[in-house]
Amino acid sequence: MVNILIIDDEPGIRDLLRRSLTLAGHVCSEAEDGAKGIAAFVRERPDLVITDIIMPSCDGIQAIIAMRHVSPDVPIIAVSGGGQSGPRSLLELAGDVGASACMTKPFSLRLLHQIVGRYLPAEARSGTG
């Protein structure tokens, strides 16, 4: 079983991702902003994180940086519906600070599962986990 932490300030997005990933056999936990996501990351030590970038209180960029300090090897998938940081996109910046993959909202659940599948532990990919 793979433990996935979903960090997003939109309850509907968190619910959709949790339900889809749970149906695929994963265990999911949720956090509504970056600060709560960092706390959950430290407490739960998930196998994979999906985080929004634009959130109140503590954004996804700050969360990725903090999570990378705790555990540099946990895959982090950054998602965002937009936003720019100077001439660069926030998703490019997320990649620069440690996101393993990035997806632009809206995205299909098929794409979500493809990208999550790339970063599953080997035993989960082979069906023995």
Rosetta blueprint (number, residue, H / E / L):
1 M L
2 V L
3 N E
4 I E
5 L E
6 I E
7 I E
8 D L
9 D L
10 E L
11 P H
12 G H
13 I H
14 R H
15 D H
16 L H
17 L H
18 R H
19 R H
20 S H
21 L H
22 T H
23 L H
24 A L
25 G L
26 H L
27 V E
28 C E
29 S E
30 E E
31 A E
32 E L
33 D L
34 G H
35 A H
36 K H
37 G H
38 I H
39 A H
40 A H
41 F H
42 V H
43 R H
44 E H
45 R L
46 P L
47 D L
48 L E
49 V E
50 I E
51 T E
52 D E
53 I L
54 I L
55 M L
56 P L
57 S L
58 C L
59 D L
60 G H
61 I H
62 Q H
63 A H
64 I H
65 I H
66 A H
67 M H
68 R H
69 H H
70 V H
71 S L
72 P L
73 D L
74 V L
75 P L
76 I E
77 I E
78 A E
79 V E
80 S E
81 G L
82 G L
83 G L
84 Q E
85 S E
86 G L
87 P L
88 R E
89 S E
90 L H
91 L H
92 E H
93 L H
94 A H
95 G H
96 D H
97 V H
98 G L
99 A L
100 S L
101 A E
102 C E
103 M E
104 T E
105 K L
106 P L
107 F L
108 S L
109 L H
110 R H
111 L H
112 L H
113 H H
114 Q H
115 I H
116 V H
117 G H
118 R H
119 Y L
120 L L
121 P L
122 A H
123 E H
124 A H
125 R H
126 S L
127 G L
128 T L
129 G L
